[in-house]
Every structure is written in C-alpha cells, then in structure tokens.
Amino acid sequence: MKGLLIAFEGLDQSGKQTQAERLRDALTARGRLVRLLSFPAYETAIGGEIERALRGSRDYSAEVMQLLYIANRYEHKQLIAEETARGVILICDRYLASSVAYGEAQGLDGEWLTEIQRNLPQPDLTFLLDIAPDVSATRKTQDRDRYERDLALLSRVRESYVHQAARNGWIVLDANRERTTVAADVLAAVDRVNA
C-alpha cells in the first residue's frame, strides 16, 4: 500500500492533535503503519529555538520566525520521504500551510512562504479544522503563547487558512462539532483518497 502525507491545519485548540490521534488509531486498527508528526518539532535544535521564541525568551522578526518554522520542517524532509516511500501514513499536526497563514497574518508574502517550501514533500490531503478565534481562546485560558493571546492576529490567520483551503481544494470541517463526528468525516475523506 502506498504511503500518505496528511496535514491537519487550523487555529490552536481547533482539535488538530485530537483528530490526528483518532485518525492514527483508526488506521492502525486496520493494520496500516502510521506515524504522527507535530510541527514545530521542539526536540530539534531549531525546534528548541522556536519554543524559546514562543515563550518570550527570544525576540525574532516575523520573517525569522517563519524561516525557523520552515527550517524545522526541512529537518524532517528525509524522514517524511523515506516513511511514505515504505508505505507509512504520516499525519502532521500543522505543516506547510501554517507558515503561510501565520506569515500572511503578520504581513509577509504568502507566495514567498509557499515557494521556499516547494521542495518539501507536499501533503496528499489537508484538513482545515475551522473554529473562530474567540472559540480558540475559550478552549485554552492558561499558558497561551504570544500567538494564542492575539485574537486580531488569529482572525487574520483564519482568513488565510480559509483562502488557502479554497485555492488548494482542502477539506474544511467545522471543528465546533462533536469530536466523534469530525473524526468520522476525517476517516471517510482519507478512505476516498486511499481507495
């Protein structure tokens, strides 16, 4: 069976991790090899630097932050290519589109952000778990990073995600619904792609 690269995108607290884990469990129960990836991947040197910046220990410009995020994905380029080549389904909690969404929300050129990620493995399927910024804020009230605290920024991020989804044929799901309902829609879409 062929491998797949599946990305979950959306605002923080939209259920990306939950849906990624549910999809992993469903596909694993069917006998598929599945691996979860989450970006940023904090366990790398670049990922550690991103975490320090998000917590306020570093003060980088929007360009530098997005370059760090993208470099963090390039750290995993070979792994993604190797795993999908051997039939693994890789499920990403955030991937390429998050740099475009957050970058555009901070005034960066979305085409530039897309172009510098062109040599990364492209997703076979992308889900946008759509929620409003105020819903994101109510789902997590403590220990919010600098992006999570800025509702105006999150509104612009959501707008970018919606435009990207329309332009690129993503599957957009209302993430305000019951988790099991969203999970059923996700699995049905993966089955259509993997048929």
N, C-alpha and C positions, 0 to 999 in steps of 0.2 A: 504494500500500500504506500501511496505517496505521502510525504510529509506535508504539513501545512504550517503557515505562519499566520496566526490570528492575533489581531490587536484590539484591545478594549481601550477606548478613549472617552474622555468626559471630565467634568469638574471633579475636584476632590469630594469624596463622600457620595459619589454617584453609584457606587456598588461595583466598581471595576474589579477589585480584588475578590469580592464575594462571587461575582459571576465567573471570573476566571477559575476560581477554585471549584465551583459547581460544574463547570464545563469539563475541567480536568477529571473530576471524579466520575462524571457520566461516561466520558470517553475511555477512561481507564477500566471501568466496569465492562466495557465492550471489548477489552483486550488490546486497546491501542496504547502505544508508547506516547506519553505526554509529559511535557516539561513546562513549568511556569517560569517566566522571566518578569522581573519588575524593574521599570526604569523610573528614576535613576537607580542604578545598581550601586548602593552605598559601599559594598565590600571592596571595591577597587580604589586605587589612589585617587582617580578623578572623581569617583562617586563620593569619597570622603570629603573632598574639597567642595563638592556641591552641597553636601549636608551641612558643612560649616557655614557656607554662604546662606543657606536657607534659615539657619538658626541665628544668623546675625553676627557671626564671628569674622566674616569676610564681607567686603563691600565691592561687588563687581558690577560693571555696567550690564545692561540688558544683553548687549552683543556677546560679552564674555560669558555670561551665564548660559546663553543658548549654545555657544561653541563648546562649553563644558558638557552640557547635556548630550550634544551630538557626538562629541568625542567618547563619552561614556557608552554610547550605542556602538560606535566603531570598535570599542574594546571587545564587543561580543559578536562582531561580524563573522569571524571564522567559525565560532561555535554555532551560530544560527545556521550558517550554510551547511556545516557538517551534520548537524542534527536533523535538519529537514531532508537532507540527501539520504539519510539512513531510515527515513520513514517516520520520524518523530513529529508529533504535532506540538509546535511551540505556541504557547499562549502568553501574550505580553500584556501586562498591566501598564499601559502607556507605551507609546512607541514613537514613530516619526512625527505624527500629526501634532503631538503636544508641543514640540518646539515651534511649529508654525503657529499654533493657536496662542501660546503664551508670548511668542515673539511679536506677532502681529498686534496683540493687545498692548504691547509696550512700544509700538511704533516702528518695529523692524519690518523689513521687506519679506513678505511671505514667499515670494519666488526665490529669493536668495536662500532662505532656510530650506526650501524644498530641494533646490539644486545641490546644496552641499551634502544632502543626504541621499542623493541619487544612486550612489554606489553601495548603499546598504541594501540588504535583502528587503524587498518590498512585500508588504502583507498580502496574503491571498484573500483575506477577509478582514474588514474593520467594522467594529460595532461602536456607535456613539451612544453611550448611556446618558440620556439627556435629563438634566434637572436644572432648576433655576438657581442662581447664586444664593438667594436667601435660604433655599432648602439646604444647600451645601453648608451654610453657616449654622443652621439649627441642628444638623446631624453631628457636628463636631464643635463643641463650645470651648474646649481647653486645648492647650498645646498646639495652637494653629501656627503654621509658618507664615512668612511675610506675604506670600501669595494668597493664602487662605483667609487672611484678615482683610483683604482689599476687595470689597464687593463690586466696586466700579470696574476694577481690572477683571474680575471673574465674569462680569457681564460681557465685556469685550472678548474674553476667551471663549465664552459660549457662542457668541456671534460668529467667531472664526470657525469653531468646530461645525456649526450648522452649515456655513458656506462650504467648508471642505467636504462635508458629507454629501451635500447636493452635487457638488462638482465631480466627486470621485465615486459616486454610487455606493456609499456605505449603507449599512443597515442602522437606522436610527430607531432606538427603543425608548419609550417613556419609562424612565427609571424611578418614577414615583409609584409605580405599581408594585404589587406583591412580588417578593424575590422569586418565588417559585414560578410565577407567571412569566417573568422576564427570562428566567433560566430555560423554560420550555421554548420560548421564542428563539433564544440563542441556539439551543441544540437543533431545532428544526432548520435554522439557517445554515448551520455547519453541515447538517446532513445533506442539504441541497447542493452545497459546494463540493462535498466529499462523495457524492453519489457515483 
